């Protein structure tokens, strides 16, 4: 069962029913193997609208749907997350920050387990702030590091600090990089991603409601991050990597950079440029899925 989802929770076997509350799904009310048993690729991202756009894009790319097709939200019974499916691809929103994606992942991993899915690849696609990269560059994460540049997730469980690894699948990262070279449309790098607990002080911004450091201190911190191998900053990758590792799932993080943080804190690119930037991770992951299915 090496290629099946591994659940690190013996208590679940004793439960008559497992209610995935934040998905509005449950093993007593839904046939998980029938609904999700054919899933091989799961793509997750912060915004519900972005994940709906992704499923429409991948449906057309795989020849499973065209313009104007509707893709119903499987989690329509709740407003916490959105979920869409076409063929072997599941697209799920996760909200913003470690707590939000953590809740989603607990229920997603259980969903895949109950559905008896195997050989699963999970990829987070999203946006980020770049360090030392031109806006629009795509970063494939080697390791997720914390705000002190350590490749770990520090979590308090039952009052005790637990340290978990945040390495991501090296071979998967290389395959994605090769796909980007084959596409040849935008700059892509493999580097470390810093995962922070908030958007403003945690990322060294000068434009938050509270800021008790100066610009020189900020720039020195970001330069230190760059020298340690960090190429972008976001707020979900550490718990994503840690939970996928514990569940035995191949995982990757693919984020586009919307700005170079060494040059500023606020996103100033025109809306149409930002929309095109946000499509780049979708294009890369879409190409990877097509190639994996022998459709390239």
DRENKEDREN-105811 format. One record per residue (C-alpha): residue number from 0; x, y, z. Coordinates in pm, whole numbers, plus 50000, padded with zeros to 5 digits. Layout:
! residues N
[NUM, [X, Y, Z]]
...
! end
This chain:
! residues 296
[0, [50000, 50000, 50000]]
[1, [50297, 50230, 49950]]
[2, [50116, 50441, 49688]]
[3, [49800, 50486, 49893]]
[4, [49727, 50772, 50134]]
[5, [49871, 50705, 50478]]
[6, [49667, 50832, 50772]]
[7, [49860, 50908, 51089]]
[8, [49551, 50865, 51307]]
[9, [49446, 50524, 51446]]
[10, [49132, 50674, 51599]]
[11, [48961, 50714, 51262]]
[12, [48924, 50337, 51221]]
[13, [48695, 50329, 51526]]
[14, [48454, 50589, 51388]]
[15, [48128, 50472, 51230]]
[16, [48111, 50789, 51020]]
[17, [48362, 51059, 50932]]
[18, [48204, 51399, 50875]]
[19, [48422, 51640, 50678]]
[20, [48246, 51940, 50825]]
[21, [48422, 52218, 50633]]
[22, [48357, 52040, 50301]]
[23, [47994, 51954, 50385]]
[24, [48073, 51591, 50297]]
[25, [48063, 51271, 50502]]
[26, [48123, 50899, 50465]]
[27, [47768, 50834, 50584]]
[28, [47609, 51057, 50321]]
[29, [47846, 51035, 50023]]
[30, [48007, 50750, 49827]]
[31, [48367, 50868, 49833]]
[32, [48515, 50594, 49606]]
[33, [48247, 50661, 49344]]
[34, [48289, 51038, 49363]]
[35, [48667, 51066, 49396]]
[36, [48824, 50723, 49340]]
[37, [48970, 50816, 49000]]
[38, [49151, 51129, 49125]]
[39, [49526, 51135, 49052]]
[40, [49603, 51507, 49066]]
[41, [49490, 51756, 49330]]
[42, [49557, 52126, 49279]]
[43, [49497, 52363, 49567]]
[44, [49506, 52742, 49582]]
[45, [49380, 53025, 49798]]
[46, [49093, 53169, 49598]]
[47, [48769, 52983, 49511]]
[48, [48734, 53178, 49185]]
[49, [49091, 53097, 49086]]
[50, [49038, 52726, 49149]]
[51, [48716, 52731, 48945]]
[52, [48907, 52902, 48664]]
[53, [49175, 52634, 48692]]
[54, [48930, 52344, 48658]]
[55, [48776, 52509, 48350]]
[56, [49126, 52553, 48205]]
[57, [49238, 52196, 48274]]
[58, [48908, 52054, 48143]]
[59, [48966, 52225, 47810]]
[60, [49333, 52122, 47805]]
[61, [49241, 51757, 47863]]
[62, [48955, 51766, 47613]]
[63, [48698, 51705, 47887]]
[64, [48509, 52032, 47850]]
[65, [48498, 52353, 47655]]
[66, [48403, 52721, 47682]]
[67, [48073, 52772, 47858]]
[68, [48078, 52440, 48044]]
[69, [47970, 52462, 48406]]
[70, [48161, 52295, 48687]]
[71, [47950, 52269, 49004]]
[72, [48104, 52335, 49345]]
[73, [48113, 51999, 49524]]
[74, [48128, 52185, 49858]]
[75, [47828, 52407, 49784]]
[76, [47684, 52311, 50123]]
[77, [47942, 52531, 50296]]
[78, [48105, 52867, 50230]]
[79, [48443, 52771, 50381]]
[80, [48603, 52606, 50078]]
[81, [48521, 52535, 49715]]
[82, [48593, 52210, 49530]]
[83, [48570, 52123, 49162]]
[84, [48644, 51804, 48969]]
[85, [48697, 51706, 48609]]
[86, [48830, 51363, 48514]]
[87, [49128, 51272, 48736]]
[88, [49181, 51630, 48855]]
[89, [49046, 51780, 49177]]
[90, [49071, 52157, 49235]]
[91, [49024, 52290, 49589]]
[92, [49049, 52635, 49749]]
[93, [49231, 52665, 50082]]
[94, [49190, 53025, 50193]]
[95, [49476, 53232, 50330]]
[96, [49737, 53135, 50587]]
[97, [49854, 52824, 50771]]
[98, [49538, 52772, 50986]]
[99, [49306, 52783, 50686]]
[100, [49504, 52547, 50461]]
[101, [49571, 52315, 50757]]
[102, [49198, 52260, 50817]]
[103, [49140, 52201, 50447]]
[104, [49428, 51953, 50420]]
[105, [49311, 51744, 50715]]
[106, [48979, 51691, 50542]]
[107, [49125, 51659, 50191]]
[108, [49369, 51387, 50301]]
[109, [49087, 51198, 50472]]
[110, [48870, 51237, 50162]]
[111, [49142, 51084, 49942]]
[112, [49191, 50803, 50196]]
[113, [48819, 50721, 50215]]
[114, [48802, 50730, 49834]]
[115, [49085, 50471, 49820]]
[116, [49289, 50694, 49590]]
[117, [49642, 50592, 49498]]
[118, [49946, 50751, 49327]]
[119, [49825, 51099, 49418]]
[120, [50015, 51418, 49335]]
[121, [49913, 51736, 49519]]
[122, [50031, 52075, 49394]]
[123, [49972, 52413, 49551]]
[124, [49946, 52686, 49288]]
[125, [49944, 53047, 49399]]
[126, [50096, 53391, 49420]]
[127, [50386, 53518, 49626]]
[128, [50632, 53799, 49683]]
[129, [50963, 53741, 49510]]
[130, [51312, 53815, 49639]]
[131, [51569, 53907, 49375]]
[132, [51343, 53793, 49089]]
[133, [51161, 53987, 48820]]
[134, [50783, 54004, 48878]]
[135, [50609, 53724, 48691]]
[136, [50882, 53468, 48767]]
[137, [50758, 53126, 48877]]
[138, [50917, 52958, 49180]]
[139, [50905, 52580, 49227]]
[140, [50974, 52522, 49596]]
[141, [51269, 52304, 49701]]
[142, [51208, 52350, 50075]]
[143, [50962, 52558, 50270]]
[144, [51149, 52749, 50541]]
[145, [51023, 52944, 50840]]
[146, [51094, 53312, 50914]]
[147, [51436, 53214, 51056]]
[148, [51518, 53026, 50730]]
[149, [51494, 52679, 50889]]
[150, [51326, 52402, 50679]]
[151, [51073, 52310, 50943]]
[152, [50722, 52363, 51075]]
[153, [50703, 52431, 51446]]
[154, [50365, 52338, 51589]]
[155, [50232, 52313, 51945]]
[156, [50038, 51990, 52007]]
[157, [49899, 51917, 52355]]
[158, [50117, 52194, 52493]]
[159, [50437, 52049, 52347]]
[160, [50637, 52189, 52056]]
[161, [50655, 51949, 51761]]
[162, [50900, 52002, 51473]]
[163, [50806, 51864, 51130]]
[164, [51002, 51845, 50805]]
[165, [50901, 52075, 50521]]
[166, [51100, 51921, 50235]]
[167, [50914, 51872, 49909]]
[168, [50948, 51598, 49647]]
[169, [51276, 51663, 49465]]
[170, [51196, 51453, 49158]]
[171, [50856, 51621, 49117]]
[172, [51023, 51963, 49133]]
[173, [51266, 51858, 48858]]
[174, [50980, 51730, 48641]]
[175, [50796, 52060, 48678]]
[176, [51113, 52251, 48593]]
[177, [51153, 52044, 48277]]
[178, [50791, 52120, 48185]]
[179, [50860, 52492, 48219]]
[180, [51159, 52460, 47986]]
[181, [50940, 52284, 47732]]
[182, [50675, 52557, 47754]]
[183, [50941, 52828, 47728]]
[184, [50706, 53118, 47809]]
[185, [50829, 53255, 48143]]
[186, [51121, 53252, 48384]]
[187, [51108, 52962, 48631]]
[188, [51347, 52876, 48913]]
[189, [51374, 52614, 49186]]
[190, [51439, 52772, 49525]]
[191, [51337, 52786, 49888]]
[192, [51008, 52946, 49985]]
[193, [50971, 53132, 50313]]
[194, [50637, 53067, 50482]]
[195, [50531, 53336, 50728]]
[196, [50251, 53371, 50982]]
[197, [50123, 53700, 50845]]
[198, [50141, 53930, 50543]]
[199, [50284, 54247, 50695]]
[200, [50533, 54235, 50986]]
[201, [50610, 53867, 50930]]
[202, [50721, 53947, 50575]]
[203, [50910, 54263, 50668]]
[204, [50672, 54510, 50505]]
[205, [50685, 54880, 50585]]
[206, [50320, 54950, 50496]]
[207, [50123, 54769, 50768]]
[208, [49926, 54927, 51052]]
[209, [50218, 54841, 51284]]
[210, [50586, 54860, 51190]]
[211, [50861, 54898, 51454]]
[212, [51168, 54856, 51228]]
[213, [51324, 55075, 50959]]
[214, [51384, 55023, 50589]]
[215, [51750, 54933, 50635]]
[216, [51660, 54654, 50879]]
[217, [51393, 54528, 50639]]
[218, [51630, 54517, 50342]]
[219, [51901, 54343, 50541]]
[220, [51652, 54075, 50648]]
[221, [51537, 54014, 50291]]
[222, [51898, 54003, 50167]]
[223, [51976, 53746, 50437]]
[224, [51678, 53545, 50318]]
[225, [51804, 53558, 49959]]
[226, [52153, 53449, 50063]]
[227, [52001, 53150, 50246]]
[228, [51833, 53037, 49923]]
[229, [51490, 53194, 49964]]
[230, [51337, 53315, 49636]]
[231, [50980, 53392, 49739]]
[232, [50752, 53444, 50039]]
[233, [50399, 53319, 50102]]
[234, [50187, 53189, 50392]]
[235, [50090, 52824, 50334]]
[236, [50380, 52611, 50211]]
[237, [50522, 52488, 50543]]
[238, [50213, 52310, 50674]]
[239, [50133, 52195, 50320]]
[240, [50474, 52026, 50288]]
[241, [50466, 51883, 50641]]
[242, [50119, 51729, 50610]]
[243, [50185, 51583, 50265]]
[244, [50510, 51430, 50395]]
[245, [50331, 51265, 50688]]
[246, [50061, 51131, 50456]]
[247, [50304, 50986, 50203]]
[248, [50185, 51210, 49919]]
[249, [50403, 51355, 49643]]
[250, [50369, 51731, 49668]]
[251, [50494, 52051, 49507]]
[252, [50445, 52425, 49548]]
[253, [50438, 52640, 49234]]
[254, [50390, 53014, 49290]]
[255, [50430, 53316, 49067]]
[256, [50596, 53629, 49209]]
[257, [50387, 53947, 49183]]
[258, [50671, 54183, 49283]]
[259, [51035, 54193, 49387]]
[260, [51033, 54266, 49761]]
[261, [51383, 54417, 49741]]
[262, [51227, 54699, 49539]]
[263, [50904, 54762, 49730]]
[264, [50616, 54632, 49936]]
[265, [50303, 54713, 49740]]
[266, [50181, 54542, 49424]]
[267, [50160, 54811, 49157]]
[268, [50140, 54618, 48828]]
[269, [49826, 54681, 48617]]
[270, [49535, 54440, 48668]]
[271, [49568, 54275, 48327]]
[272, [49938, 54205, 48390]]
[273, [49860, 54051, 48730]]
[274, [49591, 53830, 48574]]
[275, [49843, 53701, 48321]]
[276, [50100, 53640, 48597]]
[277, [49846, 53439, 48798]]
[278, [49782, 53216, 48498]]
[279, [50146, 53107, 48478]]
[280, [50137, 52844, 48759]]
[281, [49813, 52713, 48604]]
[282, [49980, 52680, 48264]]
[283, [50282, 52501, 48409]]
[284, [50082, 52259, 48623]]
[285, [49830, 52206, 48343]]
[286, [50112, 52111, 48106]]
[287, [50259, 51878, 48371]]
[288, [49924, 51700, 48410]]
[289, [49880, 51667, 48033]]
[290, [50232, 51528, 47999]]
[291, [50178, 51285, 48288]]
[292, [49863, 51157, 48114]]
[293, [50042, 51125, 47778]]
[294, [49845, 51404, 47616]]
[295, [50138, 51628, 47516]]
! end
